[in-house]
């Protein structure tokens, strides 16, 4: 016979899971928001790569540039353009 009956063990596991989810709610929400914003940034980079060829400006479509756009937004786009211009 186990010291904790089966239904009590499952209740304890469920309680611990709820506690962990409660403690990690904000960090997980921030990571999800960063992933969504970075995916939008990646889509913007992909669209800009098509249009940028016409005006002679190209930015790489990669994860680093998408993360810069995800974190900084429109100022990040300007930063990427300036870095590309300076390094040319």
Backbone as ProteinMPNN parsed JSONL, in Angstrom:
{"seq_chain_A": "XXXXXXXXXXXXXXXXXXXXXXXXXXXXXXXXXXXXXXXXXXXXXXXXXXXXXXXXXXXXXXXXXXXXXXXXXXXXXXXXXXXXXXXX", "coords_chain_A": {"N_chain_A": [[0.829, -1.167, 0.0], [0.602, 2.182, -0.916], [1.9, 5.259, 0.489], [0.426, 7.525, -0.223], [-2.769, 7.699, -1.513], [-3.96, 6.868, -4.858], [-5.705, 8.806, -6.121], [-5.154, 11.067, -4.586], [-2.493, 11.523, -5.172], [-2.654, 12.243, -7.881], [-4.119, 14.573, -7.588], [-2.284, 16.132, -6.16], [-0.247, 16.351, -8.055], [-1.635, 17.775, -10.036], [-2.119, 20.147, -8.61], [0.497, 21.076, -8.214], [1.212, 21.486, -10.885], [-0.564, 23.529, -11.584], [0.433, 25.539, -9.905], [3.0, 25.924, -10.975], [2.341, 26.82, -13.558], [1.041, 29.177, -12.844], [3.164, 30.642, -11.742], [4.873, 30.905, -13.928], [3.461, 32.339, -15.791], [3.662, 35.083, -16.727], [6.387, 35.261, -17.834], [6.12, 33.297, -19.856], [4.063, 34.391, -21.4], [5.335, 36.675, -22.329], [7.363, 35.54, -23.913], [5.807, 34.286, -25.87], [4.586, 36.523, -27.008], [6.876, 37.814, -28.04], [7.64, 35.892, -29.928], [5.453, 35.986, -31.686], [5.574, 38.683, -32.555], [8.09, 38.628, -33.763], [7.631, 36.829, -35.832], [5.881, 38.306, -37.379], [7.663, 40.343, -38.032], [9.44, 38.849, -39.586], [7.8, 38.268, -41.755], [7.434, 40.864, -42.73], [10.054, 41.443, -43.484], [10.348, 39.573, -45.54], [8.481, 40.533, -47.41], [9.595, 43.056, -47.825], [11.996, 42.353, -49.005], [11.231, 41.67, -51.543], [10.222, 44.076, -52.573], [12.322, 45.765, -52.029], [14.341, 45.192, -53.838], [13.637, 46.595, -56.091], [14.157, 49.23, -55.409], [16.778, 49.136, -54.745], [17.693, 48.383, -52.224], [18.529, 45.978, -49.867], [17.704, 43.698, -47.373], [18.618, 41.048, -45.249], [16.665, 38.095, -44.949], [16.308, 36.733, -42.142], [16.62, 35.101, -38.907], [17.832, 36.726, -36.954], [17.477, 39.39, -37.885], [14.689, 39.373, -37.882], [14.182, 39.089, -35.143], [15.235, 41.529, -34.232], [13.415, 43.287, -35.404], [11.137, 42.332, -34.104], [11.608, 42.993, -31.418], [12.27, 45.771, -31.422], [10.582, 46.961, -33.292], [9.302, 49.384, -35.588], [11.421, 51.384, -35.318], [13.542, 49.577, -35.194], [13.564, 48.589, -37.779], [14.444, 50.841, -39.165], [16.97, 51.002, -37.967], [18.157, 48.625, -38.914], [18.243, 49.25, -41.637], [20.004, 51.447, -41.572], [22.35, 50.248, -40.551], [22.882, 48.466, -42.613], [23.403, 50.319, -44.635], [25.68, 51.656, -43.619], [27.577, 49.624, -43.49], [28.019, 49.045, -46.104]], "CA_chain_A": [[0.0, 0.0, 0.0], [1.403, 3.397, -1.006], [1.553, 6.222, 1.53], [-0.564, 8.46, -0.754], [-3.657, 7.011, -2.456], [-3.812, 7.283, -6.256], [-6.404, 10.051, -6.445], [-4.479, 12.166, -3.902], [-1.26, 11.788, -5.925], [-3.023, 13.0, -9.079], [-4.505, 15.908, -7.12], [-1.049, 16.835, -5.823], [0.41, 16.668, -9.335], [-2.413, 18.852, -10.646], [-1.885, 21.361, -7.834], [1.845, 21.536, -8.549], [1.181, 21.982, -12.258], [-1.23, 24.837, -11.54], [1.356, 26.483, -9.277], [4.062, 26.228, -11.943], [1.745, 27.653, -14.604], [0.782, 30.488, -12.265], [4.435, 31.34, -11.582], [5.511, 31.147, -15.226], [2.495, 32.937, -16.71], [4.187, 36.291, -17.372], [7.493, 34.984, -18.762], [5.629, 32.557, -21.024], [3.314, 35.333, -22.225], [6.319, 37.539, -23.011], [8.007, 34.76, -24.97], [4.831, 34.093, -26.945], [4.436, 37.815, -27.676], [8.091, 38.022, -28.827], [7.59, 34.989, -31.084], [4.472, 36.52, -32.64], [6.106, 39.911, -33.158], [9.205, 38.264, -34.643], [7.086, 36.218, -37.053], [5.399, 39.432, -38.196], [8.876, 40.966, -38.565], [9.952, 37.997, -40.657], [6.932, 38.476, -42.914], [7.753, 42.191, -43.264], [11.34, 41.318, -44.181], [10.133, 38.839, -46.79], [7.834, 41.465, -48.338], [10.536, 44.121, -48.17], [13.027, 41.828, -49.895], [10.684, 41.712, -52.902], [10.104, 45.476, -52.984], [13.621, 46.398, -51.879], [15.143, 45.013, -55.053], [13.286, 47.647, -57.044], [14.774, 50.502, -55.012], [18.201, 48.9, -54.54], [18.003, 48.144, -50.813], [18.234, 44.597, -49.521], [17.946, 43.221, -46.017], [18.527, 39.599, -45.175], [15.497, 37.513, -44.296], [16.842, 35.747, -41.211], [16.071, 35.144, -37.564], [18.382, 37.864, -36.21], [16.757, 40.579, -38.323], [13.302, 39.252, -37.421], [14.179, 39.384, -33.71], [15.411, 42.979, -34.082], [12.114, 43.881, -35.7], [10.194, 41.925, -33.072], [11.887, 43.704, -30.175], [12.297, 47.223, -31.583], [9.504, 47.444, -34.149], [9.67, 50.269, -36.701], [12.789, 51.889, -35.164], [14.461, 48.495, -35.529], [13.654, 48.547, -39.238], [15.354, 51.935, -39.518], [18.301, 50.609, -37.525], [18.675, 47.642, -39.867], [18.578, 49.959, -42.877], [21.207, 52.255, -41.346], [23.491, 49.34, -40.438], [23.162, 47.976, -43.962], [23.975, 51.436, -45.39], [27.003, 51.947, -43.104], [28.474, 48.525, -43.801], [28.187, 48.907, -47.532]], "C_chain_A": [[0.886, 1.248, 0.0], [0.973, 4.389, 0.072], [0.504, 7.24, 1.082], [-1.454, 7.692, -1.719], [-3.542, 7.62, -3.859], [-4.485, 8.603, -6.579], [-5.752, 11.247, -5.76], [-3.187, 12.527, -4.634], [-1.571, 12.602, -7.175], [-3.443, 14.423, -8.706], [-3.293, 16.747, -6.786], [-0.297, 17.237, -7.09], [-0.324, 17.81, -10.029], [-2.204, 20.176, -9.932], [-0.505, 21.938, -8.125], [1.902, 22.105, -9.965], [0.525, 23.357, -12.324], [-0.317, 25.898, -10.938], [2.467, 26.892, -10.243], [3.522, 27.124, -13.056], [1.463, 29.061, -14.102], [2.075, 31.296, -12.147], [5.071, 31.717, -12.914], [4.588, 31.813, -16.23], [3.076, 34.146, -17.437], [5.385, 36.019, -18.278], [7.04, 34.24, -20.017], [4.855, 33.481, -21.951], [4.261, 36.253, -22.982], [7.023, 36.804, -24.142], [7.071, 34.53, -26.148], [4.647, 35.393, -27.723], [5.659, 38.119, -28.542], [8.09, 37.136, -30.07], [6.602, 35.49, -32.126], [4.988, 37.771, -33.333], [7.258, 39.607, -34.111], [8.71, 37.594, -35.918], [6.492, 37.285, -37.962], [6.589, 40.161, -38.804], [9.483, 40.168, -39.698], [9.123, 38.154, -41.924], [7.208, 39.833, -43.556], [9.073, 42.151, -44.02], [11.184, 40.59, -45.518], [9.46, 39.732, -47.828], [8.792, 42.556, -48.785], [11.631, 43.623, -49.108], [12.546, 41.837, -51.342], [10.637, 43.149, -53.428], [11.463, 46.163, -52.96], [14.52, 46.249, -53.094], [14.871, 46.109, -56.069], [13.954, 48.976, -56.699], [16.248, 50.337, -54.65], [18.61, 48.712, -53.093], [17.611, 46.711, -50.488], [18.595, 44.343, -48.068], [17.795, 41.713, -46.026], [17.274, 39.148, -44.449], [16.024, 36.395, -43.41], [16.298, 35.994, -39.81], [16.583, 36.349, -36.771], [17.654, 39.147, -36.596], [15.299, 40.545, -37.862], [13.199, 39.535, -35.928], [14.378, 40.874, -33.446], [14.096, 43.684, -34.361], [11.079, 43.531, -34.642], [10.374, 42.7, -31.782], [11.722, 45.21, -30.347], [11.186, 47.789, -32.454], [10.02, 48.304, -35.297], [11.036, 50.922, -36.526], [13.845, 50.827, -35.464], [14.641, 48.346, -37.029], [14.591, 49.649, -39.733], [16.781, 51.622, -39.122], [18.928, 49.609, -38.485], [19.061, 48.293, -41.183], [19.845, 50.782, -42.721], [22.451, 51.38, -41.24], [23.878, 48.8, -41.805], [23.816, 49.065, -44.807], [25.414, 51.72, -44.945], [27.997, 50.857, -43.505], [28.718, 48.324, -45.28], [29.396, 49.585, -48.034]], "O_chain_A": [[1.806, 1.363, 0.81], [-0.174, 4.368, 0.519], [-0.233, 7.766, 1.915], [-0.945, 7.085, -2.661], [-3.082, 8.751, -4.017], [-3.889, 9.445, -7.251], [-5.791, 12.35, -6.306], [-2.824, 13.701, -4.71], [-0.846, 13.543, -7.5], [-3.149, 15.369, -9.437], [-3.26, 17.94, -7.088], [0.23, 18.347, -7.177], [0.314, 18.72, -10.557], [-2.12, 21.22, -10.578], [-0.354, 23.152, -8.268], [2.578, 23.106, -10.204], [0.998, 24.244, -13.034], [-0.294, 27.035, -11.41], [2.829, 28.066, -10.32], [4.181, 28.085, -13.452], [1.625, 30.03, -14.843], [2.085, 32.497, -12.419], [5.74, 32.746, -13.012], [4.906, 31.849, -17.419], [2.985, 34.219, -18.662], [5.401, 36.508, -19.407], [7.521, 34.52, -21.115], [4.977, 33.367, -23.171], [4.019, 36.574, -24.146], [7.254, 37.375, -25.208], [7.5, 34.576, -27.3], [4.561, 35.377, -28.95], [5.513, 38.625, -29.655], [8.495, 37.577, -31.145], [6.881, 35.427, -33.324], [4.859, 37.911, -34.549], [7.392, 40.254, -35.15], [9.308, 37.773, -36.978], [6.589, 37.18, -39.185], [6.538, 40.56, -39.967], [9.986, 40.739, -40.665], [9.662, 38.171, -43.031], [7.216, 39.95, -44.781], [9.198, 42.759, -45.083], [11.818, 40.956, -46.507], [9.827, 39.695, -49.002], [8.815, 42.941, -49.954], [12.142, 44.392, -49.922], [13.347, 41.992, -52.264], [10.972, 43.406, -54.585], [11.73, 47.043, -53.778], [15.372, 47.101, -53.344], [15.762, 46.507, -56.818], [14.281, 49.758, -57.592], [16.9, 51.314, -54.283], [19.787, 48.871, -52.769], [16.5, 46.278, -50.794], [19.666, 44.733, -47.602], [16.945, 41.167, -46.729], [16.871, 39.749, -43.453], [16.172, 35.256, -43.853], [15.602, 36.979, -39.567], [15.83, 36.932, -35.99], [17.255, 39.914, -35.72], [14.74, 41.579, -37.494], [12.232, 40.154, -35.485], [13.761, 41.427, -32.537], [13.708, 44.589, -33.622], [10.226, 44.358, -34.319], [9.392, 43.032, -31.118], [11.1, 45.861, -29.507], [10.878, 48.977, -32.364], [11.045, 47.995, -35.904], [11.773, 51.018, -37.508], [14.931, 51.155, -35.94], [15.728, 48.018, -37.503], [15.425, 49.419, -40.609], [17.711, 51.941, -39.862], [20.103, 49.732, -38.831], [20.078, 47.942, -41.781], [20.675, 50.819, -43.629], [23.499, 51.732, -41.781], [25.063, 48.688, -42.121], [24.695, 48.769, -45.616], [26.276, 51.994, -45.78], [29.146, 51.158, -43.826], [29.553, 47.504, -45.663], [29.668, 49.552, -49.234]]}, "name": "protein", "num_of_chains": 1, "seq": "XXXXXXXXXXXXXXXXXXXXXXXXXXXXXXXXXXXXXXXXXXXXXXXXXXXXXXXXXXXXXXXXXXXXXXXXXXXXXXXXXXXXXXXX"}
